[in-house]
Amino acid sequence: MAAGLGFKDFTTGEVLTAADVDGYLMQGVWVFASATARDAAVTSPQEGNFAYLKDTNVTTYYTGSAWANLDTTGMTNPMTTTGDTIYSSSGSTPARLGIGSTGQVLTVAGGVPTWATPAGGSTFVGAKVYGTTNQSISHFTTTLVTWDSEFFDTDSMHDTSSNTSRLTIPAGKTGYWQITASLGYDANANGVRQVNFSKNGNYVNAEQVQATATYGNIVGYSNIMYLTAGDYIEVSAFQSTGGSLNLIKSSTESYFAANFIGA
């Protein structure tokens, strides 16, 4: 059998030769019952010949030296379960990734896709503390405020028995923090009231209000600060009545808080 000659546009009246039939018209896909039948019928296959085998439902082609199965050169579907996905393995062959579990996310491990439980995203970190016993603040004396109780403390930022004035930034949480404080003073018509904020023992800034005669005075403070793990922050009270004045320690009047915003 002759090798394929490609494509030719025959004209009306042209006579077909045996070579034309073999080279142009016999280049379709032959159908045989089996590979044995194919080999018996085609004793001199040419490169590019195609043959379909009915017993195995496989299309074969001749490479120039041997018959090869066309159907096995494509992708073999490895998926077995609804929700499976396919990826290319290290050998560039199709591989199955079984469906993950509810809540998992698709990630990469060892250079291939895999399902994994996502890392914690927006877990709250912070502390808010208060006192239960009033603290006397001397006239014109900046005094650290101590705190013996906690609303919450997610990462051991505060200690109720040692350095009780401090909130310490925990490991791994260097970044921006929302700092809030409120100090409630007894009523007194004289002088001013302040809340002072310090970092690692050094003054940062303060808020001040003028005293009123009838009611107690509450001074509030709020700021966003960039703090490093291990830094500690404190609040100090200041008043100028001419004598000592109580700082009211209660969960509603005086408190101190630090909440992590992000790196």
C-alpha positions as CSV (number, residue, x, y, z in Angstrom):
1,M,0.0,0.0,0.0
2,A,1.4,3.4,-1.0
3,A,2.1,6.2,1.5
4,G,-0.5,9.0,1.7
5,L,-0.1,11.7,-0.8
6,G,-2.0,14.4,1.1
7,F,-4.9,16.3,-0.6
8,K,-5.6,16.7,-4.3
9,D,-8.5,18.5,-6.1
10,F,-9.5,16.2,-8.9
11,T,-11.0,17.7,-12.1
12,T,-14.0,16.5,-14.1
13,G,-13.1,13.6,-16.4
14,E,-9.7,12.9,-14.8
15,V,-8.8,9.2,-14.7
16,L,-7.9,7.8,-11.3
17,T,-4.8,5.6,-11.3
18,A,-4.1,2.9,-8.8
19,A,-1.5,5.2,-7.2
20,D,-4.2,7.9,-6.9
21,V,-6.6,5.5,-5.2
22,D,-3.9,4.2,-2.8
23,G,-2.4,7.6,-2.1
24,Y,-5.5,9.9,-1.9
25,L,-8.6,7.8,-1.4
26,M,-7.4,5.2,1.0
27,Q,-6.3,7.6,3.7
28,G,-9.4,7.4,5.9
29,V,-9.8,5.4,9.1
30,W,-10.0,1.7,8.4
31,V,-12.2,-0.5,10.5
32,F,-11.0,-4.0,11.6
33,A,-12.4,-6.6,13.9
34,S,-9.1,-6.8,15.8
35,A,-5.4,-6.0,15.7
36,T,-4.9,-9.4,14.2
37,A,-7.3,-8.7,11.4
38,R,-5.6,-5.3,10.8
39,D,-2.1,-6.8,10.6
40,A,-3.3,-9.5,8.3
41,A,-4.9,-7.0,5.9
42,V,-2.3,-4.3,6.0
43,T,1.0,-5.9,5.6
44,S,2.9,-2.8,4.7
45,P,1.4,0.1,6.7
46,Q,2.7,3.6,6.1
47,E,3.3,6.3,8.6
48,G,0.0,8.1,9.3
49,N,-2.3,5.2,8.5
50,F,-5.3,5.0,11.0
51,A,-7.2,1.9,11.9
52,Y,-10.1,1.4,14.4
53,L,-10.3,-1.9,16.3
54,K,-13.9,-3.0,17.1
55,D,-13.0,-5.5,19.8
56,T,-11.3,-3.0,22.0
57,N,-12.9,0.2,20.7
58,V,-9.5,1.8,20.2
59,T,-8.2,3.9,17.3
60,T,-4.7,3.1,16.3
61,Y,-2.2,4.9,14.1
62,Y,1.1,3.8,12.4
63,T,4.1,5.8,13.6
64,G,6.4,4.6,10.8
65,S,7.7,1.7,12.9
66,A,4.8,0.4,15.0
67,W,1.0,0.7,15.6
68,A,0.2,3.0,18.6
69,N,-3.1,3.5,20.4
70,L,-4.4,7.0,19.8
71,D,-6.9,7.0,22.7
72,T,-4.2,6.4,25.3
73,T,-2.2,9.5,24.4
74,G,-4.8,11.8,25.9
75,M,-5.8,12.4,29.5
76,T,-7.2,9.5,31.5
77,N,-9.8,10.8,33.9
78,P,-8.6,9.7,37.5
79,M,-11.6,11.2,39.3
80,T,-13.8,8.8,41.3
81,T,-16.0,11.0,43.6
82,T,-18.3,13.9,43.1
83,G,-16.3,17.1,43.9
84,D,-12.9,15.6,43.0
85,T,-10.5,17.8,41.0
86,I,-7.6,17.0,38.6
87,Y,-4.1,18.4,38.7
88,S,-0.8,17.7,37.0
89,S,1.4,15.4,39.0
90,S,5.2,15.7,39.2
91,G,5.3,13.3,36.2
92,S,3.0,15.6,34.2
93,T,0.3,13.1,34.3
94,P,-3.3,13.6,35.5
95,A,-3.7,13.1,39.3
96,R,-6.8,13.1,41.5
97,L,-7.3,15.4,44.4
98,G,-10.2,14.1,46.5
99,I,-12.9,16.5,47.6
100,G,-12.1,18.4,50.8
101,S,-14.2,18.9,53.9
102,T,-16.6,21.7,54.7
103,G,-14.8,24.9,55.7
104,Q,-11.4,23.8,54.2
105,V,-9.6,25.9,51.6
106,L,-7.4,24.9,48.6
107,T,-3.7,25.6,49.2
108,V,-0.3,24.3,48.1
109,A,2.0,21.9,50.0
110,G,5.1,20.3,48.5
111,G,4.3,21.8,45.1
112,V,0.9,20.3,44.7
113,P,-2.6,21.4,45.6
114,T,-4.1,20.2,48.8
115,W,-7.1,20.9,51.1
116,A,-6.4,22.4,54.5
117,T,-8.2,24.1,57.4
118,P,-7.6,27.9,57.1
119,A,-5.5,29.6,59.7
120,G,-7.3,31.8,62.3
121,G,-8.1,35.1,60.7
122,S,-9.5,37.8,62.9
123,T,-9.2,36.3,66.4
124,F,-9.6,39.2,68.9
125,V,-6.6,40.1,71.0
126,G,-6.8,42.6,73.8
127,A,-7.3,43.4,77.5
128,K,-9.6,45.6,79.5
129,V,-8.9,46.1,83.3
130,Y,-10.5,48.0,86.2
131,G,-10.1,48.5,89.9
132,T,-12.3,47.7,92.9
133,T,-10.7,50.0,95.6
134,N,-10.6,53.8,95.3
135,Q,-7.1,55.2,94.9
136,S,-6.0,58.5,96.6
137,I,-4.2,60.9,94.3
138,S,-2.1,63.6,95.9
139,H,-2.2,67.2,94.8
140,F,0.0,68.0,91.8
141,T,1.5,64.6,91.8
142,T,1.4,62.3,88.7
143,T,0.5,58.9,90.1
144,L,0.4,55.5,88.3
145,V,-3.1,54.0,88.4
146,T,-3.2,50.3,89.5
147,W,-5.8,47.8,88.4
148,D,-6.7,44.7,90.4
149,S,-9.5,43.2,88.2
150,E,-10.1,42.4,84.5
151,F,-13.0,42.5,82.2
152,F,-11.0,40.3,79.8
153,D,-7.4,39.5,79.0
154,T,-6.9,37.3,75.9
155,D,-3.1,37.0,76.0
156,S,-1.9,37.5,79.6
157,M,-1.2,41.2,79.0
158,H,-2.1,42.1,82.6
159,D,-1.1,40.7,86.0
160,T,-3.4,41.4,89.0
161,S,-0.5,40.9,91.6
162,S,2.7,42.2,89.9
163,N,3.1,45.5,88.0
164,T,-0.7,45.9,88.1
165,S,-0.5,49.3,86.4
166,R,0.8,47.7,83.1
167,L,-0.6,46.2,80.0
168,T,2.2,44.5,78.1
169,I,2.1,43.8,74.4
170,P,2.2,40.0,73.8
171,A,4.6,38.1,71.5
172,G,3.7,38.0,67.9
173,K,1.4,41.1,68.2
174,T,3.7,44.0,67.1
175,G,1.6,46.5,65.3
176,Y,-1.2,49.0,65.8
177,W,-3.2,49.1,69.0
178,Q,-6.2,51.1,70.1
179,I,-5.5,52.4,73.6
180,T,-8.5,53.6,75.7
181,A,-8.6,54.9,79.3
182,S,-11.2,56.5,81.6
183,L,-10.5,58.0,85.0
184,G,-13.3,59.1,87.3
185,Y,-12.5,61.6,90.1
186,D,-14.6,62.6,93.2
187,A,-16.4,65.9,92.9
188,N,-14.3,69.0,93.7
189,A,-14.6,72.5,92.3
190,N,-10.9,73.2,92.3
191,G,-8.2,72.7,89.7
192,V,-7.9,70.3,86.8
193,R,-8.1,66.6,86.2
194,Q,-5.8,64.6,83.9
195,V,-5.3,61.2,82.4
196,N,-1.7,60.6,81.3
197,F,-0.5,57.9,79.0
198,S,3.1,56.4,79.0
199,K,5.0,53.8,77.1
200,N,7.8,51.8,78.8
201,G,7.8,54.4,81.6
202,N,8.1,57.4,79.3
203,Y,5.3,60.1,79.0
204,V,3.5,60.1,75.7
205,N,0.5,62.5,76.0
206,A,-2.5,63.4,78.2
207,E,-6.0,64.6,78.3
208,Q,-7.2,67.2,80.8
209,V,-10.5,68.7,81.9
210,Q,-11.4,71.6,84.2
211,A,-13.1,70.6,87.5
212,T,-16.8,71.2,88.1
213,A,-18.4,71.8,91.5
214,T,-21.4,69.7,91.5
215,Y,-20.4,66.4,89.8
216,G,-17.4,64.1,89.8
217,N,-15.1,64.5,86.8
218,I,-14.4,61.7,84.3
219,V,-11.5,62.2,81.9
220,G,-11.3,60.0,78.8
221,Y,-8.4,59.1,76.6
222,S,-8.2,57.2,73.3
223,N,-5.3,56.9,70.8
224,I,-3.9,54.5,68.2
225,M,-0.2,53.6,68.8
226,Y,2.3,51.4,67.0
227,L,3.7,49.1,69.7
228,T,6.3,46.3,69.7
229,A,5.9,43.0,71.5
230,G,7.3,43.5,75.0
231,D,6.3,47.2,75.2
232,Y,4.2,48.1,78.2
233,I,1.7,50.9,78.5
234,E,0.4,52.6,81.7
235,V,-2.0,55.3,82.8
236,S,-1.3,58.0,85.4
237,A,-3.7,60.3,87.2
238,F,-3.1,64.0,88.0
239,Q,-5.2,66.5,89.9
240,S,-4.7,70.0,91.3
241,T,-7.3,70.5,94.0
242,G,-4.9,71.6,96.6
243,G,-5.2,68.4,98.6
244,S,-5.7,64.6,98.0
245,L,-8.6,63.4,95.8
246,N,-10.0,60.0,95.3
247,L,-9.9,58.2,92.0
248,I,-13.1,56.3,91.8
249,K,-12.3,52.6,91.1
250,S,-15.3,50.9,89.6
251,S,-16.0,49.0,86.4
252,T,-18.1,51.9,85.0
253,E,-16.0,55.0,86.0
254,S,-12.3,54.0,85.7
255,Y,-10.9,51.5,83.3
256,F,-7.9,50.9,80.9
257,A,-7.9,48.9,77.7
258,A,-5.7,47.9,74.7
259,N,-7.1,46.2,71.6
260,F,-4.9,44.9,68.8
261,I,-5.9,46.4,65.4
262,G,-3.3,44.7,63.1
263,A,0.3,44.6,62.0
